[in-house]
Amino acid sequence: MDLQATTPAPPQGCIDTQAAGNVLLIGINRPAKRNGWTPDMFRQLAEAYTRLDDDPGLRVGVLHAIGDHFTAGLDMPAVQAHLERGERLVPEGLVEPHDIGLPGYRRRAKPMVVAVKGICLTVGIELMLGADIVVAGEDCRFSQKEVQRGLMPGGGATLRMAERAGLGNAMLYLLTGDEFDAPTALRLNFVQKLVPNARVLDEALAIAQRIAAQAPLAVMATRQNTLKAVEEGPAAAVADFPAIRDRIFASEDWAEGVRSFVEKRQARFTGR
């Protein structure tokens, strides 16, 4: 699938959103500049993530790219002044797409699948590491190259690369900015599946649709409890079990799950 944007990209780029049933397709739309990120794009991405969480008809997001490349990273001239002044590129109160728990922002509750292709640099890697499942094209190329521009990665790479790949592997790419290929990204647990480039979005959408078919309350509880175990430790995650159990057992979806089991049919979940 090669999804076309609903509107042409303005010079500063935009985020294109399209609902496909219970899935929200979120397209990075600045192909003329290899999807280099501008302040407008960061704000619109946060708005799209917030829409996903707030719309009860949406269950899963798919972040993808319009054009041949996921992203070439920050458009440095466009963001330089904002960074130097310490300005936040995302308004407070929205869902922050990197999902690193910055004060003043909401954390995402619903699952996000990412489809990456072409080049995926800096902020692109951090966005995919901040998501839940990543599908990459077999020819995708990656680089966390902030140190080559005098920066420290600020969107989660210093937190998540070592968690996924081990300290030495993380340092190899964080401290050199060296490029690595898709098989290396798979080996380091930065991506979960490699597919031919033409099938990247199809596979990501298929995964999202399989998730969307499950019970939404159970999916969100499972996701959040797993993240809590990673971030705060197993004891903190186990402490939440009783409250999660009470919410799920009081839900209509739990009753539907039992009925579908007894009746030997596909469950029809509503998220209530």
C-alpha positions in Angstrom: 0.0 0.0 0.0 1.2 3.5 -0.8 -1.3 5.8 1.0 -1.8 9.2 -0.5 -2.3 12.3 1.7 -5.7 13.8 1.8 -4.3 17.3 1.2 -1.0 18.5 -0.4 1.7 19.2 2.1 2.4 22.9 2.8 6.0 24.1 2.7 6.3 23.6 6.5 4.8 20.1 6.3 1.8 18.7 8.1 0.4 15.5 9.7 -2.2 13.8 7.6 -4.8 11.7 9.5 -7.3 9.2 8.0 -9.5 6.9 10.0 -9.8 3.3 8.7 -12.5 1.7 10.8 -11.1 1.6 14.4 -7.6 2.5 13.2 -6.2 6.0 12.9 -3.6 6.4 10.1 -1.2 9.2 11.0 0.9 10.3 8.0 4.1 12.3 8.2 3.6 14.6 5.2 6.5 16.6 3.9 8.0 14.4 1.2 9.7 17.2 -0.7 12.0 17.6 2.4 12.3 13.9 3.2 9.7 14.5 6.0 12.1 16.8 7.9 10.3 17.9 11.1 9.1 21.5 11.7 7.4 23.0 14.8 4.0 22.8 13.0 4.5 19.1 12.4 5.3 18.3 16.0 2.2 20.2 17.2 0.0 18.4 14.7 1.4 15.0 15.6 0.6 15.6 19.3 -2.9 16.6 18.2 -3.3 13.4 16.2 -2.1 11.2 19.1 -4.5 13.1 21.4 -7.3 12.5 18.9 -6.5 8.8 19.0 -6.8 8.6 22.8 -9.9 10.8 23.1 -12.0 9.3 20.3 -13.9 6.2 21.6 -14.3 4.9 18.1 -10.5 4.7 17.6 -8.6 1.8 19.1 -5.1 1.8 17.5 -2.8 4.2 15.7 -0.5 3.6 12.8 2.3 6.2 12.2 3.6 6.1 8.7 5.2 8.3 6.1 4.0 9.9 2.9 6.7 9.5 0.2 9.8 7.4 0.0 11.3 8.1 3.5 10.1 7.9 7.0 12.0 11.0 8.0 15.4 12.7 7.6 15.0 14.0 11.2 14.8 17.6 12.4 14.7 20.5 9.9 17.5 22.2 11.8 16.9 25.8 10.5 13.2 25.5 11.3 13.7 24.4 14.9 17.0 26.0 15.8 15.6 29.1 17.4 12.9 27.2 19.3 15.6 24.8 20.7 17.9 27.5 21.7 15.2 29.4 23.6 14.1 26.2 25.3 10.6 26.4 23.8 8.5 23.3 23.8 7.3 22.3 20.3 4.2 20.6 21.6 1.6 22.5 23.6 1.1 21.3 27.2 -1.9 19.1 27.9 -1.7 17.0 24.8 -0.4 13.5 24.4 3.4 13.8 23.9 4.3 11.4 21.0 7.7 10.3 22.4 5.8 9.0 25.5 8.7 9.6 27.9 6.6 11.1 30.7 7.5 14.8 30.4 5.7 17.0 33.0 2.7 18.8 31.6 1.8 16.2 29.0 -0.4 13.2 28.9 0.9 9.8 28.2 -0.7 7.7 25.4 -3.1 5.0 26.5 -3.9 3.3 23.1 -1.5 1.2 21.1 0.7 2.6 18.3 2.2 0.7 15.4 4.9 2.3 13.2 5.7 1.6 9.6 9.2 2.8 8.7 10.9 2.9 5.2 13.7 4.6 3.4 15.8 6.7 5.8 14.8 6.9 9.4 17.0 9.4 11.3 17.1 10.9 14.9 13.5 11.9 15.8 12.2 9.1 13.6 14.0 6.4 15.7 12.8 8.0 18.9 9.2 8.1 17.7 9.3 4.4 16.8 11.0 3.5 20.1 8.2 5.4 21.8 5.6 3.3 20.0 4.6 -0.3 20.7 5.3 -2.3 17.5 7.5 -1.4 14.5 7.5 -2.8 11.0 10.4 -1.8 8.8 11.2 -2.1 5.2 14.1 -4.4 4.4 16.1 -1.5 2.9 15.5 0.9 5.7 18.5 2.8 7.0 18.8 4.3 10.5 21.0 6.8 12.3 20.8 8.5 15.7 23.2 11.2 14.6 22.6 14.1 17.0 26.2 14.0 18.2 27.3 14.8 14.6 25.3 18.0 14.9 26.3 19.0 18.4 23.2 17.7 20.1 22.1 15.1 22.6 19.1 13.0 21.6 16.2 14.4 23.6 13.3 12.3 22.6 14.0 9.0 24.3 16.9 7.4 22.5 19.2 7.7 25.6 16.5 5.9 27.6 15.3 3.2 25.3 18.2 2.1 23.1 20.1 0.6 26.0 16.9 -0.9 27.4 16.3 -2.7 24.1 19.8 -3.5 22.9 22.1 -3.4 25.9 24.5 -0.6 27.0 27.4 -1.4 24.6 25.2 -1.7 21.5 23.4 1.6 22.4 26.7 3.5 23.0 28.0 2.2 19.6 25.3 4.1 17.7 24.5 6.9 20.1 28.2 8.1 20.5 29.2 7.7 16.8 26.0 8.5 15.0 26.9 5.7 12.6 24.3 4.4 10.2 22.8 0.9 10.7 20.6 -1.2 8.5 17.3 -2.9 9.0 18.6 -6.3 9.9 20.7 -4.7 12.6 17.7 -2.8 13.9 15.8 -6.1 14.1 18.7 -7.8 15.9 18.9 -4.9 18.4 15.1 -5.1 19.1 14.4 -1.6 17.7 12.0 -3.1 15.2 9.8 -6.2 15.4 9.3 -7.2 11.8 11.1 -6.7 8.4 9.1 -6.9 5.2 9.6 -5.8 1.6 9.4 -2.0 1.3 6.1 -2.1 -0.7 4.4 -4.0 2.1 5.5 -2.0 5.1 2.2 0.0 5.6 0.1 -3.1 4.7 1.8 -5.2 7.4 1.6 -2.4 10.0 -2.1 -1.9 9.2 -2.8 -5.6 9.4 -1.2 -5.8 12.9 -3.2 -2.7 14.0 -6.4 -4.3 12.8 -5.7 -7.5 14.7 -5.2 -5.4 17.8 -8.3 -3.4 17.2 -10.4 -6.6 17.0 -9.5 -7.4 20.6 -11.2 -6.0 23.8 -10.1 -2.4 24.0 -10.1 -2.1 27.8 -8.0 -5.3 28.1 -5.6 -4.1 25.4 -5.0 -0.8 27.1 -4.7 -2.4 30.5 -2.2 -5.0 29.2 -0.1 -2.3 27.4 0.0 0.0 30.4 0.8 -2.7 32.9 3.6 -4.0 30.7 5.1 -0.5 30.4 4.8 0.0 34.2 6.8 -3.2 34.7 9.5 -2.0 32.4 9.6 1.6 33.8 8.9 1.0 37.5 9.6 -2.7 38.1 7.5 -5.9 38.5 6.3 -5.0 42.0 4.7 -1.8 40.9 3.0 -3.6 38.0 1.7 -6.4 40.3 0.4 -3.9 42.7 -2.0 -2.7 40.0 -3.5 -6.1 39.4 -6.5 -5.9 41.8 -7.7 -2.5 40.4 -7.3 -3.7 36.8 -9.1 -6.9 37.6 -12.0 -5.0 39.1 -12.4 -2.7 36.1 -12.2 -5.6 33.6 -14.6 -7.9 35.4 -17.2 -5.0 35.6 -17.0 -4.4 31.9 -19.4 -5.4 29.1 -16.5 -6.6 27.1 -15.6 -9.2 29.7 -19.2 -10.5 29.6 -19.1 -10.6 25.8 -15.8 -12.4 25.9 -17.3 -15.2 28.1 -20.4 -15.4 25.9 -18.3 -15.7 22.7 -16.3 -18.5 24.3 -19.4 -20.4 25.3 -21.1 -19.8 21.9 -17.9 -20.6 20.0 -17.9 -17.4 17.9 -15.8 -14.3 17.3 -16.3 -11.7 20.1 -17.8 -8.3 19.3 -16.2 -5.9 21.7 -17.5 -2.3 22.2 -14.9 -0.9 24.6 -17.4 -0.7 27.5 
